[in-house]
């Protein structure tokens, strides 16, 4: 799962993906908070992506992760 980027074009998909990751022990990278408290989807909306690295979850726009050359998978692939 390291350095995977998951694209969540809907908030419902974001909730589902983050719930699964939270159950696996992942947390938000900066705060260490539970992933189910806030999706942070509203920052980038349909362009929202989540990156998982060593049980830490980061979020940013799909465009940024494309520029940086990450492999992006869809929420349904996840």
Beta strands, then each sheet from edge to edge (+ up, - down):
strand 1: 4-7
strand 2: 27-28
strand 3: 48-53
strand 4: 56-61
strand 5: 72-74
sheet 1: 2+ 4+ 3- 1+ 5+
end
